[in-house]
Amino acid sequence: MNTKDINTYSDIKLTSNGLKVLQKRYLKKNEHGVARETPDELLRRVAKAIAAADLNYGKSFTDLDALEREFYDMMAALDFLPNSPTLMNAGRRLGQLSACFVLPVEDSMESIFEAVKNAAMIHKSGGGTGFSFSSLRPKGDVVGSTKGISSGPVSFMAVFDTATEAVKQGGTRRGANMAILSVEHPDIVDFITCKSNSTRLNNFNISVALTNKFIEAVASNSEYELINPRGGAVVGRLDAAYVFDLIVKHAWENGEPGIVFIDKINESNPTPLTGRIDATNPCGEQPLLPFESCNLGSINLSNMVVNRDGSVSVDWDKLKTTTHKAVHFLDNVIDLNKYPLSKIEEMTKANRKIGLGVMGWADMLIQLGIPYGSEESFEVAQRLMRHIRDEGRSASEALARERGTFPNYAGSVYDNAPDQRKLRNATITTVAPTGTLSIIAGCSSGIEPLFAVSYIRTVMEGTKLIEVNPHFERIAKERGFYSPELMEEIAHSHCLSDVRAVPKDVAELFKTAHEISPESHIRMQAAFQKYVDNAVSKTVNFHNGATIEDVKKVYMLACQLNCKGVTVYRDGSRDGQVLAVAQPGNGDSATSHTEAAQAPQAHPNIKIVPKKRPKVIKGTTESTLTGCGNLYVTINEDENGMPFEVFNHIGKAGGCAASQSEAIGRLVSLALRCNISPDAIISQLKGISCHQPIWANGGKISSCADAIAKAVECYCHGEVNRGHQKGVHSSQYEMADIMVGACPECGGAVEHEGGCSVCHDCGFTKCQ
């Protein structure tokens, strides 16, 4: 590709966020961290590298130039993007192009630490790893070689977690792991509860592998067998309903564990003679055999819509063409990849699995005028994914005629099928979370609904910008209800139905994730799963008030609708828990903050006189991070060691935030000096939300008022809820403490989507 040809290429239409993500995470950089390639050069680098695989199949350099241009045009138009390692590493020395890996963990010390080493090599190269720990003997079992006692799978997961934390993936991607344990393992209860403590295993997603037998036992309210993987003996029985309820309870509390229906996954295993599938990649959408990897890519559905004379419809022809090009691209990736382990190269090339998925689904529905979660949306989802599956298989058949079938084709499900389809790839379709890819493409993520119609983004020097969904802005202007003031109002609203100026039909079309019922989330996942070879990554969102029974119903519905796994997230479920404290005069009985707040109040005619302030008073100052900057909370105590007054100082001088925090401090001080219980004050302030929450010190800081409440709570009750001690002044927070709320790198909003967490400002993600 010469310079003259390069100059004829079209410009890439990137949003400001898309450009920022590329600059921060994908472009080549010099030793000072300054980008030394443009987005255009990045795509040309990738296109050139991936097209080169055709030389292995008898194509000429002239053919190569045309294919390179074809791949470039497809990516530059943002019609298709490959997974992040391909964008980062294609055409570069590292050359590791896969996102998904599964490594075996067998029941020996040698295998366990070999897997730790191999995982570190994969994380260093930019990939994520999945493990089944189901082969490890349970805690307390005898170790034959030493006559010692096994510590069990959960203890060894901590070793993997520590190793992952030590590997920073070259500063571009953090390590991500999936741990799966069979529900039949004797340590299953320990596994289900292993992430109850938010400071443990933060580099792992965990999922329980549910068998058909277990589901049947739940349905019949009976017991099921626990099997020691060392020898296969039945070593106990558990009530299936109890275990299922425990899974649901913990998923309700903090989103984990997820579940995978492992027998359903193996029913669609394309190469059963090669091995059984026991694990998936970190987000659960890619089941893989031991030592397999998979290369993913996504079609941007928001670009697959055509408007002909005012009639908007799916552009089926463009979707077909893009699917064929994408399958060709991903098959080439398998050949060009520089694998971190020879065993992975061998297994990957034997099955040649690819995972072509989609992003921009919510945008497509909006353009078609179809509300997300409507019956029509489910019907279109099935038709769309069936089209991609069928055309993907046609493209794979065409490649097989030129290049041959995948080596393990004999004995595969295709070889035994009546039509005996000759395919190049054992699997073709996957719906993965698109995280940073959808930011680059400027579209909605994966098959998720919108997370916000309008939001406030903070840029340099604290400047606030109102970001508005372009489809909503267009419709608002066309229908005459647009105004900058309205956009700002929407940015502060939870949903459009709360905004009176927005017509009801528009509010219905732009429903956000928390307005979609959990059942509709699952039905959408199932609609896509019906025509997906691998699995579908999707988060089922619940509002904070959802019950454990609500989560249970969704899990059962997912099983009934033939989903292969489920990830749920209840809004605010990873916030600090309500702290139960002993009240003076109540002995050892515990009273919640809510109960304290409801204590009898003084008669309104009684004059309450605040205690006078002593001349000298002592106390401590705590620093905590808020969405408005560092907040310094000074708490002084009386002669009895009880809080007496509170002073607050925001790091930024002046302004509304500073005056509001000062006012709160004065009122809190007045209340304390009038003998109001600190717990009653905490209950009134704690949980107050603003538009800019943040995660710090192991918990969510919803607002400055919330931060003040938690500082007082920490002072009164120690480190139970905050994760640090009185008198420790730290405004820093660790990556492991980040959940959902504020991005650890830019402070932007981090959201649950596609089974992962992603920042829509800078592209930070804990997974893909």
N, C-alpha and C positions, 0 to 999 in steps of 0.2 A: 504494500500500500504506500504510494508515494505522496509527497506533500500536496501536489496538485489535486489528487483525488480527495485528500482530506478536506481541502478547502471547499469542495463542492457539497460536503455533507451538511444536512440541516442542523439547526441549533436545537438543543435539548430544552424543552419547556419545563423548567424546574421552579417550584415554589421557593420562597426564601428559606423555609424550614428544610426542604429537600436538599438545597444547596449546602446549608449548614451541616446537615448530617453527612453528606458526601465528604465535605472538607474535613470534618472531625474524625471520621471513622474509616473512610475507604480510599481516599486519594493517597498516592505515594507521598512520603514526606522526607525531607532532608534530616540531617543529624540534629537540627534545631527544632524539629517538629513543624516546619513550614511546608505546606503542600507544594510539590514540584510537578504536579500534573493537573490538568483541567478535567472536569467531568467528561467532556468530549473525548479527551485522550484516554481516560479510564475505560470508557466503553469501546474505544477502538483497540485498546490493549486486550480487553476480554474477548472481543469478537475475533481478533486475529489469532489469539491463542487457541480458542475453541474450534475455529474453522480448520485449523491445521490437522486435526485428527482425520479429516477426509483423505489426506495423503496415504493413510494406511489402507485405504480401500480403492486404490487405483485412480483417484481423481488427480487432475492436472493442476498446475499453479494458476492457470486461467480460471478453472472451476473454483479454486480456492478464493480468488479475488471476489468472485460473484457471491460466494457463500459468506465471506467475511462482511461484505456490504449488506447482505440480507440480515445477518445476525445483528449488525450494528443498527440498522434501521429499526428493527423490531424493539431493541432496547432503548434507542434514542427517542422513539415515539412513546416510550413508557407503556408499550403494549404487553411486554413480558420482561421480567427480571429474574435472574437465577438467585439461589441462596447466597447469603453474605460471604462465605469463604470464597466462592467463585469470583464475586466482584472484587474482593480484596486481593486474591492471590493468583488469579489466572495471568499468565505471562510474566510472573515474578519468580524469584529464586525459590521461595517456599513451595509454591505450586500445589498446596493442599486445598482441594476444592469442595470437599463434602462437609455437610452440616451435621449429619446424623451417624452415630456409631453405636453398636452394642458389643460389649465385651463379656466373655464368660467369667464367672467366679465359681470355681469348683471348691470342694471341701478339703482343701489342704492349705497350709501356710504358704507354700510355694506359689500355688495358683492365686491366692488372695493378693499377695504382694507383687506378683507379676501383673495382675490386673491394675493395681495401683500405679505401677510404673507405666503401663501402656496408656492408662487414662491420662496421666500427666503429659505424655507425648502428644496425645490427641488434643488436649486442651491447649497446649502450647501452639499447636498448628491451627487453632480456631474452631475446633469441632466440639460437639457436646456428646456425652456418653450415657448409655443406659445399661443397667445391670439388673439381673435377677439374683437375689440372694437366697433363693429358695433351696439351693443345693447344700447350703451350710448347715451343719448339725446344730441343734438347738442349745440354748444356754443350759449349762449344768450337765451336758452330755459328756461322756468319757472320751478323751483323746487317746486313741490306741497306742500311738508311738511313744507317748510320755506318761500315760496313765493320769494325765492332768485333766482339768475340767474346762470344757469349751465355754467361751464367753458369749457365743451366739451372734447372729447376723447384725443386730443393731449396734453392737460394740465395734464391729469391723467397719460399719458404715461411717463411723466417726473418723476412722483412719483415712478413708477416701475423701471425706469432707475436708480434713485438714490439708491433705495433699492438694486438693483443688484450690483451696484458699491461697496456697503458696505459689500457684501458677497464675500469672496475670494475662496470659494469652497475648503477649507482645504489646499490651496496652490498648488493644482494639476490641477484644471480646473476653468476657469473664467465663470461667468454667461453669458448665451446667451439667447436672446429673439427674438421672431418674433411677430411683430404687424401687424395685418391685418384689413383693413377697407373696407367695401363694397363701391363700386363706387357710389351706390345710397344714401349714407349717406350725409346729408347736409354739413358736414364739410370736404368733400373729398378734396377740393382744399388746405385747411390748412394742411391736412395729406400728400398730395403729396409733399408739399414744406417744411415739418417740419424738414428735415435733410439738408436743404440748408446751414445752419450754421454747420460747421464740429465739433463744440464744444458741440453740443446737441445730446442727445439720442444715445450715442456711444455704448451702450450695447444692441441696437436694430437693427435688420434687419427689413425693412418695405416692405410690399407688398400690392397692391391694388387688391381686389377681383372683377374681371370683370365678369359680368353676360352675358348670351347669348343675352338678350335684348340690353344691352349696345353695344356689338359688332355689332349687327344688325344696331343700330343707327349710329355707326361710319361708317359702310359700306354705309348706305343710306344718310349720311350727314344730319342727323336730330337731334332733341333734345331728351333728355330722362328725366325721372322723378326723383326727389330727394324725399326721403321718410323719414319722422321723425320716428325713431324706437319707440318713445313713442306714441303709438296709431296707427301707420301705415299710417298717413295722408300724402298725397302728398303736399309738402310745396314749391315746386319750380321746375324749369326745367333748364337744362344746355345743351349747345351745345356739343354733344358727341365728335365731332372731336376736339373741343377745349380742353376738358379734356384729351382725349387720347394723343394729342400733348403735353400737359403739363407733363404727365407721361413720355413720351418718352424724352422730353427735359431734365428733371431732371435725368433720367437714363443715358442719354448721358453725363451729366455734372459730376455725381459722382457715378453712378452705382445703385442708388436707386431713386424711389421705384422699386422693382420687381413687377411682376404681377402673379396672380394665376387665372386660369379659373375655378371659383368656381362651376359653373353649371356642367362642365365636371367632376370635382372631385366628385360631388354628383351623377352623372350618374353611377359612378362605386363604390358608397358607398355600401359595402356588407351588411350592416344592417340598411336599411332606416327606419324601424319601431322603431329602438332604438333611432334614432336622426339624425339631419342634421349636416353635417360637415361644419364648418365655419372657421377653423384655421388649421395651420400646425405647425410642429416643426421649430426650428430656421433656418434651411437651406432649408425648403420648400418641402422636398421629402416625408414627412410623414404626410399626412392629418389624423387628429384624432378627435374623438368626445370629448366633454368636460369630463375631468377627465380620459381620456385614456392615457396610455403610450404604448410605443412600444420598443421592443428589436431588435437591428440590428446586423448584422454580414455580413462579406464579404468573398467571395471565391476569392482566388488569381489566376487569369486566366493565369498569366505567368507560373504557374506550371501545367497548364492543356493542355500542348502541348507535343506531342510525336514525336520522330524522328525514323522512321523505314526505315532502309536501305537508308538513305539520303533523304527520303521523310518526310517533316514536316507537321503535321496535328493536329487538335484538338483531344485531348484524350477524346472522348465522354464517354467512360466507367468510367474513373476516375472522370470526371465531374459529372456523375450520382451518383456515390458512395459518393462523397464529398457532393453533394446536400442533399442526404438522411441523412447523418450524421449531417450536419449543421442544418437541420430542427428539428431533434431530440434534438440537443443541445439547440436550441433557444426555443423550446417548454418547455424544462426543466427549462430554465431560468425564465419563467413566474411563475413556482411553487416555485422556490428557492428565488425569489426576496423578499427583505424587503422593502415594499413600504412606501414612506414618508407620505401618507395619506390613510385612510381606504377606502375613496371613489374611489381613484385611483386603489387600489387593487381590489375592487368590479367590476369596469368597465373593467379593463384590463383582469381579469379572465373570465368575461362574453363573451368577444370577442376573446381573446387569439391571438391578432394580432402579427405577427412577420414580420421582414423585412430583408430577405436574398438578398444581393446584390453582387457586384463584385468590384474588383480592379485589376490593372495590365492589363487592356484592351489594352493600347497602346503597352505594351511589347508583348502581344500575337500577335498583328498584325505584329509587326516587325519580330517576329520569323516565322510567316507564310509568310512573304515577301509581305504583303498587305499594301499599303500606307493608312494612316488615311485620311478619307474624300473621298476615291475612292468609286465608285459604289459597288465594291466587299466588301468593309469594311462595308457598310450599310447592305448588304445581309447577311454577316456572323454575324453581330450584332443581326439581327432579329432571325436567326436560333439558335444562341447561347442562347439568352434570352428565346426563346420559349422552348428550351430544359430544361433550369433551371426551368422555370415556370411549365412545365408539370411534371418533376420529383419531384419538390417541392410539387406539389399537390398530387402526388402519395404517397410521404412520409407522408404528412399530413393525407391522407386517411388511411394509415396503422396505424398511431397513433390513429386515431379516432376509428378504430376497437378495439384497445386495451384499450383506455382511454375514449372514448366517444367524441361526437362532442362538439364544443364550445357551452356554454349554450344558447346564443342568436341565435342559428342555425335556430330555427323555425321562419319563416318569413323573413329569410335572402335571398339574391339573389340565393344562392345555393339550398335552400329548394324549391324555385319557379322555378328553372331551369329544363329543360326537363330531363337531366340526373340525377338530384338530387344528386350531389356529396356530400358524407358525409365527411366533412373536420373537422379536429381538430382546425384549425386556420382560422379566418375570412379573413385575408390577409397573404400572404406568401412572396411576393417579393417587394423589395424596392432597388433603387440604390442611396445610400447615399454617401456624401463625405467621403473619407477614411483618409484624413489628416495624423495623426500620425500613424495610422495602416499601411498605405502603406510604411511609413519609416521603421517601424519594419519589415515588410515583404520584404523590399528591392525591391519594384515594383513601377510602375507608379500609380498615384492616380485615383481611381474610373474609370470612362470611359473617363477621360480627355486625350488629347494628351500629349506628352512630353512638359515640359516647358523649358528644355535646354538639349543639348546633352553633353556639357562639361561646367563646371563652376568652379570658384575659391572659395575654402572654406578656411576661416581663422580659424586656431586652436590656441592653446596656444602660448602666447608671440608673436602674430602677424605672425606666420608662415603661408605661403600660400600653399595650396595643390590644385592640379588640379584633380577634380573629373570628371570621364568620364563614360558615359553610358556603361555598360558592353557589351551590344549587339553591340554597335557601335565599341567599342575597338576590339571585336572579329572579326567583319567583316573587319575592317581596317587592322588588322594583316593578316587575310586570303587573302585579296586582295592586300596586299603589299604596302599600302600607309600610314601605321601607323608611327608616330614619335612623341616623346614627344613635339617637337616644334610645330607640327601641332595641338596637343591636346590643347596646350596653346593658339594658334591662334584661335581655335574654341571657347575657353572659353571667348574670347574677341569679338566674332562675334555674330550678332543677329540671323543668320541662316546659315545653311551649304551651301546654294546656293551662299553665299558671298565668300566662301573659294574655290579657284580654284583647289586645290589639291584633293578635294572630288568629286568622280564620280557623275554624275547627278542622276543616278538611286538610289544611296545611299542617296543623299541629299533629294530626293523625299520620300524615305522610312522613313527618320528621320525628317520629317517636325515637327516644334514645334508649340505651341498653336497659336502664332500670325501669322503664315504662313497659317493656316487653315482658310478658308473663314468663316465668320459668318453664312452663309447659311449652310455650311457643319457641323458646330457645332450643329445647330438646327436639321438638318437631322439625325445626330448621336443620339441626345437626343430622337428624335421621333422614331427612329428604336428600341431603347431599351424600350421606353415607351409602345410600342404596346403590349408587353408581360410582363408588370410589373403591379402588382395589385395596388400598391400605386403610387408613383411618382418618378421622376428621378432628382437628383441634378446635375446640370451642369452649368458651366460658359461659356457664349458666349463671346469670346474675340474679341475686335475691336482694330485696330491700332489707334494711336492718331489722325490721320487725318480723321477718319471716321466722316460722317455727321449725323445730327439728322435724316435725311431721311433714312440713312442706318440702324439705330436702329429701326426705325418704320417698315421697311420692314421685319426685323427679327421677331418683335413682331407679325405681321400679319401672317407670315409664321408659327410661332409656333402654332397659333390658327388653321390655316388650316391643320396642320399635327397632330392635337390632342394631343399636349403636355399639361401638366396640370399646367405649370408655366414656367416662364423665368427669368433668372438672367443674366444681361449683365455687362461687364466691359470694358470701353475704356481705353487703355493704357495711363497712366499719367493724367486721368481725375480727380484724387483727389489731384493733385499738386496745388500749389498756383496759383490763377487766375492772369491774366494780370491786373496790377494796372493802372488806368487812373488818371493822375495828371494834375493840372493846370500848364501851362507853363508861364514863365515870359513874360509879354507883351501881353498875349493872353486873358486878362480879365478872365472870368470864363470858357472859353472853355477848354475842356479836350483833351489831346493828349496822345495817347498810347506810350509805350516804343518803339514799332516798328516804329511809325511815327517819334519819336525823333531821332531814329538811322538813319533815312533817310533824316535828315536835310541837307541843302547844305553844302558842305565841302569847306575849304579854298583852294585857287588856289595853285598848287604844287610849284610854283616859289616863293610864299610868305614865308619868313622865320618867323617861330613862335618861340618866345623867352619865355620860362617859367618864371613865376613870381618868384622873390626871396623869400626865406623862411625867415620870421621874426625870431628874436632871441628867442622870447617866443611865444608859441602857445598852445592853449588848445583843449581838445577833450575828447572822451569817448572810453572805450574798451568794446567790446561785446564778450562773449564766445558762441560758437555754436558747436554742435556735427557734425562731418563729418565722412565719412568712414575711414579716416586716423587718427582719434582721435580728441581731442578738438582743435578747431581753435580759436585763439584770434585775433580779428580784431580791431585795434586802428584807429579811424578816427579823425583827427585834422581839425579844421575849421579856416577860415580866419576872418578878422575883421568884415565881413558882415554876419558871421554865415554860410557861404557856405563851403562844404567839400574842403579841401586844399591838404591833403595828407593822405595816407593809409599805415599802417604797419601791417604785418601779422606774427603770430607766431603759428606754429603747436606744440601741446603738446609734441610730440616725437622729441627729439633733432636730428639735422642732417638729412641726407637722401634726397631722391628725392623730397618727399612731401614738406619738409621744404624749399628747394631751389626754387621749383616751386612757392610756395605761396609768398616767398619773391620777386621773379621776377614779379609776378602779381601786388604786392603792389607797387613796384617801377614804373611800367608802368602806373598803375592807378593814382599814385601821379603825374607823369609827365603830363598825360592827364588833370588832374584837374588844374594843375598850368598853363596849356596852354589854360584855359577857355573852355575846352570841356565840354558839358553838362553832369552832373552826370547821367541823364537818358539815354543818348547815350552810356555811359560806361556800365551802368547796362544792357542795351539791348544786348550788345556784349558778356557779361559774363554769364548772367542768362540763365540757362537751359543747359549749357555745362554738358555732362554726362561722368561719369567714370564707371568702372566695379563694384564699391562698393558704391551705393547710400545708403542713410539712411533717416529715418523719424524722425524729431525732431522739437520741438517748433511749432507743429501744421502744418507742411508742409514738403515737400520732399527736401532734400539736395542732389542734383545730383552729386556734386563734390566740391572740395575746391574752384574752380573758382565760382561756383554757390553760395556757402556760402558767399564768399566775396561780390558778387553782391547783395545778399539779405541783407547783413549787411549794405551796402551803401544805399540800398533802404529803409530799416527800419529807418536809420539815417535821411534820407531826408524827408520821408513821414510818419513817426510815425509808429504806431502799426497796420495799416490797414491790412497788408498782413502776418505779422509774429506772431501776437498774443501776443506780449509783448512790453514793453516800452523802450525808450532810457535809457541807463544807468543801466538797469537791467542785471546782469551778471549771467546767469544760464546755466549750461551744462546738466541739468537733463531734462527728458521729461516724461510725464505721459502716462500711459497705454491707456487712452482714446484718445491720440493723434496719436496712431499707426494706420496706414492704411495698406499700402503695400509698401515694400521697405526693411527696416531693422527691424529685430526682436528686440523687447524691452528687451528680456532676454539674447540673445547671439550675436546680431548684424548681424546674418546671413540674407540671402535673404528670404523675405516673398512674397508669390505669391497668386493670386486669383485662386482658383480652387474649383470645386464642390459647388459653391455658398458661399464659405467661404475664409478665409485667413490662410495660414499655413507656418511655417518655416521649411524648409527641413533639417536644421542643428540640431535643438534641439527639434523640435516637437511642439513648441508653436502654439496655434491656438485659434482663437476667437470664434469658434463654437464647432464642435464635438471633 
